[in-house]
Amino acid sequence: MEETDTPSASAVALKLPVFWTSQPDVWFSQAEAQFHIRNITADTTKYFYVVAALDQNTASQLLDVLRSPPAENKYQTLKQQLLQTFGLTRRHRAAKLLDIAGLGDRKPSMLLAEMRSLSDGHTSCMLFEEIFLRQMPDEIRLQLAQEDFSDLDAVAERADALWLAMRSHTGIHKVVKAPRPPRHNPDNASTNTSGYCFYHAKFGAQARKCRDPCAYPGKAVASQQ
């Protein structure tokens, strides 16, 4: 006989987020955490909660399971089908791990979390450590090279501290000198947008000198002075 959920748990409303086709394993981890919190253990109950979280496109790819679910293990059957349909194969995981897009604006610990997800828990090898190190800026990578990688969380914590210190340093202490404005050389001044030389552009009718080319009316008077 199928195990039923307690009335108190059933009375608590549960609405799972829409199924994440890009990260089905992570979605199930969160869904099962909600089931545990609410003491939901019945196979059929969990099955229908998952069905209710599928959007139209996702559900259309599992019509066989949805139309004719098995008499037992409905939830596990649906979960397995969703993971097979939308989850990454081992080869895809390896390719994404090798082609990871770098640290970017993330803390190193966030990068480590992504790498762990892609590796499906297989992290205890020098290749994994080297991939992680190569995503770090040079300043951080050099300081982490001699760390004990048997504790990846400790390494990530150390990398986070270095990363935050580096960002703080570059954000506060980096000074960019503004370029000096060009000096005006009256004897080498060219015409401005008005067509006047430096003297007529600055002094107008009071100008006592003029440099060609200049379109100021009466410039001959200034040129003669």
Short mmCIF file of the C-alpha atoms (twelve columns), coordinates in Angstrom:
data_MODEL
# 
_entry.id   MODEL 
# 
loop_
_atom_site.group_PDB 
_atom_site.id 
_atom_site.type_symbol 
_atom_site.label_atom_id 
_atom_site.label_alt_id 
_atom_site.label_comp_id 
_atom_site.label_asym_id 
_atom_site.label_seq_id 
_atom_site.Cartn_x 
_atom_site.Cartn_y 
_atom_site.Cartn_z 
_atom_site.pdbx_PDB_model_num 
ATOM 1   C CA . MET A 1   0.000  0.000  0.000   1 
ATOM 2   C CA . GLU A 2   1.284  3.455  -0.927  1 
ATOM 3   C CA . GLU A 3   2.374  5.641  1.972   1 
ATOM 4   C CA . THR A 4   0.166  8.696  2.482   1 
ATOM 5   C CA . ASP A 5   1.155  12.143 3.699   1 
ATOM 6   C CA . THR A 6   0.079  13.459 7.067   1 
ATOM 7   C CA . PRO A 7   -2.914 15.855 7.130   1 
ATOM 8   C CA . SER A 8   -0.842 18.638 8.693   1 
ATOM 9   C CA . ALA A 9   1.667  18.504 5.853   1 
ATOM 10  C CA . SER A 10  -1.043 18.365 3.217   1 
ATOM 11  C CA . ALA A 11  -2.638 21.488 4.678   1 
ATOM 12  C CA . VAL A 12  0.488  23.502 3.937   1 
ATOM 13  C CA . ALA A 13  0.336  24.888 0.418   1 
ATOM 14  C CA . LEU A 14  3.299  24.052 -1.781  1 
ATOM 15  C CA . LYS A 15  3.931  25.543 -5.195  1 
ATOM 16  C CA . LEU A 16  7.136  24.474 -6.854  1 
ATOM 17  C CA . PRO A 17  8.857  26.857 -9.291  1 
ATOM 18  C CA . VAL A 18  8.466  26.140 -12.991 1 
ATOM 19  C CA . PHE A 19  10.761 23.283 -13.993 1 
ATOM 20  C CA . TRP A 20  14.264 24.394 -15.017 1 
ATOM 21  C CA . THR A 21  15.093 22.646 -18.268 1 
ATOM 22  C CA . SER A 22  18.624 24.107 -18.163 1 
ATOM 23  C CA . GLN A 23  19.378 22.693 -14.686 1 
ATOM 24  C CA . PRO A 24  16.999 19.800 -13.977 1 
ATOM 25  C CA . ASP A 25  19.199 18.231 -11.309 1 
ATOM 26  C CA . VAL A 26  19.362 21.483 -9.335  1 
ATOM 27  C CA . TRP A 27  15.599 21.911 -9.660  1 
ATOM 28  C CA . PHE A 28  14.965 18.443 -8.252  1 
ATOM 29  C CA . SER A 29  17.336 19.119 -5.357  1 
ATOM 30  C CA . GLN A 30  15.245 22.138 -4.409  1 
ATOM 31  C CA . ALA A 31  11.939 20.348 -4.982  1 
ATOM 32  C CA . GLU A 32  12.963 17.425 -2.782  1 
ATOM 33  C CA . ALA A 33  14.097 19.853 -0.083  1 
ATOM 34  C CA . GLN A 34  10.555 21.273 -0.095  1 
ATOM 35  C CA . PHE A 35  9.080  17.781 0.104   1 
ATOM 36  C CA . HIS A 36  11.286 17.026 3.096   1 
ATOM 37  C CA . ILE A 37  10.409 20.264 4.908   1 
ATOM 38  C CA . ARG A 38  6.692  19.543 4.510   1 
ATOM 39  C CA . ASN A 39  7.045  15.836 5.226   1 
ATOM 40  C CA . ILE A 40  5.642  14.926 1.801   1 
ATOM 41  C CA . THR A 41  6.600  11.320 1.153   1 
ATOM 42  C CA . ALA A 42  3.777  9.805  -0.902  1 
ATOM 43  C CA . ASP A 43  4.884  8.897  -4.417  1 
ATOM 44  C CA . THR A 44  1.675  10.072 -6.097  1 
ATOM 45  C CA . THR A 45  1.695  13.395 -4.251  1 
ATOM 46  C CA . LYS A 46  5.239  14.183 -5.333  1 
ATOM 47  C CA . TYR A 47  4.446  13.072 -8.871  1 
ATOM 48  C CA . PHE A 48  1.533  15.491 -9.233  1 
ATOM 49  C CA . TYR A 49  3.514  18.360 -7.710  1 
ATOM 50  C CA . VAL A 50  6.172  17.868 -10.393 1 
ATOM 51  C CA . VAL A 51  3.567  17.577 -13.165 1 
ATOM 52  C CA . ALA A 52  2.034  20.861 -12.017 1 
ATOM 53  C CA . ALA A 53  5.454  22.544 -12.334 1 
ATOM 54  C CA . LEU A 54  5.953  21.614 -16.007 1 
ATOM 55  C CA . ASP A 55  5.317  24.234 -18.647 1 
ATOM 56  C CA . GLN A 56  3.601  23.365 -21.922 1 
ATOM 57  C CA . ASN A 57  6.763  22.777 -23.957 1 
ATOM 58  C CA . THR A 58  8.319  20.568 -21.306 1 
ATOM 59  C CA . ALA A 59  5.168  18.532 -20.724 1 
ATOM 60  C CA . SER A 60  4.740  17.961 -24.470 1 
ATOM 61  C CA . GLN A 61  8.044  16.059 -24.521 1 
ATOM 62  C CA . LEU A 62  6.857  13.591 -21.870 1 
ATOM 63  C CA . LEU A 63  3.371  12.760 -23.112 1 
ATOM 64  C CA . ASP A 64  3.859  8.997  -22.817 1 
ATOM 65  C CA . VAL A 65  4.744  9.195  -19.126 1 
ATOM 66  C CA . LEU A 66  2.060  11.760 -18.348 1 
ATOM 67  C CA . ARG A 67  -0.719 9.913  -20.165 1 
ATOM 68  C CA . SER A 68  0.156  6.481  -18.823 1 
ATOM 69  C CA . PRO A 69  2.129  6.746  -15.581 1 
ATOM 70  C CA . PRO A 70  3.163  3.459  -13.959 1 
ATOM 71  C CA . ALA A 71  1.074  2.095  -11.106 1 
ATOM 72  C CA . GLU A 72  4.043  2.473  -8.735  1 
ATOM 73  C CA . ASN A 73  7.107  4.721  -8.603  1 
ATOM 74  C CA . LYS A 74  5.390  7.464  -10.584 1 
ATOM 75  C CA . TYR A 75  7.603  10.184 -9.163  1 
ATOM 76  C CA . GLN A 76  10.906 8.382  -9.737  1 
ATOM 77  C CA . THR A 77  9.867  7.423  -13.270 1 
ATOM 78  C CA . LEU A 78  8.987  11.017 -14.130 1 
ATOM 79  C CA . LYS A 79  12.148 12.328 -12.478 1 
ATOM 80  C CA . GLN A 80  14.327 9.894  -14.415 1 
ATOM 81  C CA . GLN A 81  12.655 10.812 -17.680 1 
ATOM 82  C CA . LEU A 82  13.113 14.523 -17.078 1 
ATOM 83  C CA . LEU A 83  16.767 14.086 -16.180 1 
ATOM 84  C CA . GLN A 84  17.411 11.968 -19.262 1 
ATOM 85  C CA . THR A 85  15.621 14.433 -21.540 1 
ATOM 86  C CA . PHE A 86  17.054 17.684 -20.255 1 
ATOM 87  C CA . GLY A 87  20.127 16.742 -18.242 1 
ATOM 88  C CA . LEU A 88  23.678 16.902 -19.579 1 
ATOM 89  C CA . THR A 89  25.468 13.715 -20.589 1 
ATOM 90  C CA . ARG A 90  28.888 12.965 -19.123 1 
ATOM 91  C CA . ARG A 91  30.509 14.097 -22.364 1 
ATOM 92  C CA . HIS A 92  28.586 17.380 -22.373 1 
ATOM 93  C CA . ARG A 93  29.520 17.984 -18.748 1 
ATOM 94  C CA . ALA A 94  33.190 17.413 -19.503 1 
ATOM 95  C CA . ALA A 95  33.086 19.724 -22.538 1 
ATOM 96  C CA . LYS A 96  31.402 22.532 -20.575 1 
ATOM 97  C CA . LEU A 97  33.903 22.107 -17.749 1 
ATOM 98  C CA . LEU A 98  36.871 22.383 -20.115 1 
ATOM 99  C CA . ASP A 99  35.335 25.370 -21.934 1 
ATOM 100 C CA . ILE A 100 34.190 27.205 -18.820 1 
ATOM 101 C CA . ALA A 101 33.988 30.940 -19.482 1 
ATOM 102 C CA . GLY A 102 36.327 32.111 -16.726 1 
ATOM 103 C CA . LEU A 103 35.794 33.928 -13.460 1 
ATOM 104 C CA . GLY A 104 34.130 37.080 -14.800 1 
ATOM 105 C CA . ASP A 105 32.491 39.106 -12.017 1 
ATOM 106 C CA . ARG A 106 31.868 36.069 -9.827  1 
ATOM 107 C CA . LYS A 107 33.639 35.216 -6.628  1 
ATOM 108 C CA . PRO A 108 35.899 32.152 -6.958  1 
ATOM 109 C CA . SER A 109 33.585 30.167 -4.656  1 
ATOM 110 C CA . MET A 110 30.707 30.731 -7.089  1 
ATOM 111 C CA . LEU A 111 32.852 29.438 -9.936  1 
ATOM 112 C CA . LEU A 112 33.747 26.392 -7.846  1 
ATOM 113 C CA . ALA A 113 30.046 25.709 -7.251  1 
ATOM 114 C CA . GLU A 114 29.398 25.767 -11.012 1 
ATOM 115 C CA . MET A 115 32.331 23.451 -11.662 1 
ATOM 116 C CA . ARG A 116 31.122 21.024 -9.014  1 
ATOM 117 C CA . SER A 117 27.683 20.973 -10.603 1 
ATOM 118 C CA . LEU A 118 29.158 20.229 -14.022 1 
ATOM 119 C CA . SER A 119 31.460 17.519 -12.685 1 
ATOM 120 C CA . ASP A 120 28.561 15.832 -10.879 1 
ATOM 121 C CA . GLY A 121 30.552 15.586 -7.672  1 
ATOM 122 C CA . HIS A 122 33.799 14.235 -9.152  1 
ATOM 123 C CA . THR A 123 36.203 16.944 -7.983  1 
ATOM 124 C CA . SER A 124 39.135 15.161 -6.349  1 
ATOM 125 C CA . CYS A 125 41.660 15.208 -9.163  1 
ATOM 126 C CA . MET A 126 44.513 17.413 -10.305 1 
ATOM 127 C CA . LEU A 127 42.750 18.199 -13.595 1 
ATOM 128 C CA . PHE A 128 39.799 19.728 -11.754 1 
ATOM 129 C CA . GLU A 129 42.182 21.734 -9.559  1 
ATOM 130 C CA . GLU A 130 44.098 22.996 -12.588 1 
ATOM 131 C CA . ILE A 131 40.908 24.057 -14.406 1 
ATOM 132 C CA . PHE A 132 39.887 26.029 -11.319 1 
ATOM 133 C CA . LEU A 133 43.301 27.678 -11.003 1 
ATOM 134 C CA . ARG A 134 43.406 28.705 -14.652 1 
ATOM 135 C CA . GLN A 135 40.240 30.748 -14.247 1 
ATOM 136 C CA . MET A 136 41.876 32.956 -11.613 1 
ATOM 137 C CA . PRO A 137 43.658 36.255 -12.314 1 
ATOM 138 C CA . ASP A 138 47.441 35.892 -12.310 1 
ATOM 139 C CA . GLU A 139 47.817 37.572 -8.916  1 
ATOM 140 C CA . ILE A 140 45.477 35.082 -7.274  1 
ATOM 141 C CA . ARG A 141 46.659 32.006 -9.163  1 
ATOM 142 C CA . LEU A 142 50.253 32.521 -8.045  1 
ATOM 143 C CA . GLN A 143 49.209 32.721 -4.389  1 
ATOM 144 C CA . LEU A 144 46.977 29.643 -4.626  1 
ATOM 145 C CA . ALA A 145 49.445 27.426 -6.463  1 
ATOM 146 C CA . GLN A 146 50.913 26.004 -3.250  1 
ATOM 147 C CA . GLU A 147 47.610 25.596 -1.376  1 
ATOM 148 C CA . ASP A 148 46.444 22.198 -0.123  1 
ATOM 149 C CA . PHE A 149 43.640 21.281 -2.534  1 
ATOM 150 C CA . SER A 150 42.400 18.418 -0.384  1 
ATOM 151 C CA . ASP A 151 39.928 20.954 1.045   1 
ATOM 152 C CA . LEU A 152 38.428 22.763 -1.943  1 
ATOM 153 C CA . ASP A 153 36.141 24.872 0.218   1 
ATOM 154 C CA . ALA A 154 39.143 26.249 2.119   1 
ATOM 155 C CA . VAL A 155 40.906 27.039 -1.164  1 
ATOM 156 C CA . ALA A 156 37.796 28.818 -2.478  1 
ATOM 157 C CA . GLU A 157 37.526 30.795 0.774   1 
ATOM 158 C CA . ARG A 158 41.141 31.884 0.430   1 
ATOM 159 C CA . ALA A 159 40.556 32.776 -3.241  1 
ATOM 160 C CA . ASP A 160 37.492 34.839 -2.298  1 
ATOM 161 C CA . ALA A 161 39.515 36.851 0.217   1 
ATOM 162 C CA . LEU A 162 42.236 37.538 -2.359  1 
ATOM 163 C CA . TRP A 163 39.640 38.419 -5.001  1 
ATOM 164 C CA . LEU A 164 37.848 40.893 -2.719  1 
ATOM 165 C CA . ALA A 165 41.131 42.497 -1.666  1 
ATOM 166 C CA . MET A 166 42.208 42.851 -5.290  1 
ATOM 167 C CA . ARG A 167 38.910 44.471 -6.309  1 
ATOM 168 C CA . SER A 168 39.019 46.822 -3.328  1 
ATOM 169 C CA . HIS A 169 42.568 47.851 -4.149  1 
ATOM 170 C CA . THR A 170 41.911 48.545 -7.827  1 
ATOM 171 C CA . GLY A 171 38.624 50.319 -7.073  1 
ATOM 172 C CA . ILE A 172 39.982 52.691 -4.403  1 
ATOM 173 C CA . HIS A 173 43.632 53.281 -5.151  1 
ATOM 174 C CA . LYS A 174 43.779 53.299 -8.926  1 
ATOM 175 C CA . VAL A 175 44.256 56.893 -10.099 1 
ATOM 176 C CA . VAL A 176 43.856 57.873 -13.711 1 
ATOM 177 C CA . LYS A 177 45.502 61.162 -14.649 1 
ATOM 178 C CA . ALA A 178 43.394 63.431 -16.792 1 
ATOM 179 C CA . PRO A 179 45.131 64.653 -19.940 1 
ATOM 180 C CA . ARG A 180 46.284 68.261 -19.872 1 
ATOM 181 C CA . PRO A 181 44.327 70.644 -22.088 1 
ATOM 182 C CA . PRO A 182 46.302 71.763 -25.133 1 
ATOM 183 C CA . ARG A 183 48.025 75.097 -24.838 1 
ATOM 184 C CA . HIS A 184 47.049 77.837 -27.234 1 
ATOM 185 C CA . ASN A 185 49.851 79.084 -29.397 1 
ATOM 186 C CA . PRO A 186 48.740 82.387 -30.946 1 
ATOM 187 C CA . ASP A 187 51.481 82.305 -33.554 1 
ATOM 188 C CA . ASN A 188 50.475 78.836 -34.658 1 
ATOM 189 C CA . ALA A 189 46.710 79.161 -34.182 1 
ATOM 190 C CA . SER A 190 44.457 77.852 -36.892 1 
ATOM 191 C CA . THR A 191 40.974 79.108 -37.653 1 
ATOM 192 C CA . ASN A 192 38.136 77.977 -35.397 1 
ATOM 193 C CA . THR A 193 34.615 77.044 -36.433 1 
ATOM 194 C CA . SER A 194 33.776 80.736 -37.060 1 
ATOM 195 C CA . GLY A 195 36.597 81.119 -39.541 1 
ATOM 196 C CA . TYR A 196 38.359 83.757 -37.413 1 
ATOM 197 C CA . CYS A 197 41.965 83.596 -36.347 1 
ATOM 198 C CA . PHE A 198 42.942 83.301 -32.686 1 
ATOM 199 C CA . TYR A 199 43.108 87.070 -32.116 1 
ATOM 200 C CA . HIS A 200 39.804 87.968 -33.717 1 
ATOM 201 C CA . ALA A 201 38.058 84.984 -32.151 1 
ATOM 202 C CA . LYS A 202 39.198 86.132 -28.700 1 
ATOM 203 C CA . PHE A 203 39.260 89.944 -28.952 1 
ATOM 204 C CA . GLY A 204 36.920 90.718 -31.831 1 
ATOM 205 C CA . ALA A 205 37.128 94.350 -32.956 1 
ATOM 206 C CA . GLN A 206 39.746 95.072 -30.251 1 
ATOM 207 C CA . ALA A 207 42.249 92.677 -31.856 1 
ATOM 208 C CA . ARG A 208 45.595 94.282 -32.666 1 
ATOM 209 C CA . LYS A 209 46.958 91.349 -34.629 1 
ATOM 210 C CA . CYS A 210 45.651 88.913 -37.219 1 
ATOM 211 C CA . ARG A 211 46.867 85.606 -38.657 1 
ATOM 212 C CA . ASP A 212 45.762 84.152 -41.972 1 
ATOM 213 C CA . PRO A 213 43.559 82.452 -42.752 1 
ATOM 214 C CA . CYS A 214 40.952 84.712 -41.084 1 
ATOM 215 C CA . ALA A 215 37.479 85.768 -42.254 1 
ATOM 216 C CA . TYR A 216 36.954 88.573 -39.734 1 
ATOM 217 C CA . PRO A 217 35.680 91.796 -41.385 1 
ATOM 218 C CA . GLY A 218 38.243 94.586 -41.246 1 
ATOM 219 C CA . LYS A 219 41.136 92.279 -40.464 1 
ATOM 220 C CA . ALA A 220 43.384 94.352 -42.672 1 
ATOM 221 C CA . VAL A 221 43.377 97.083 -40.032 1 
ATOM 222 C CA . ALA A 222 44.539 94.692 -37.320 1 
ATOM 223 C CA . SER A 223 47.158 93.209 -39.625 1 
ATOM 224 C CA . GLN A 224 48.657 96.560 -40.194 1 
ATOM 225 C CA . GLN A 225 49.004 97.339 -36.474 1 
# 
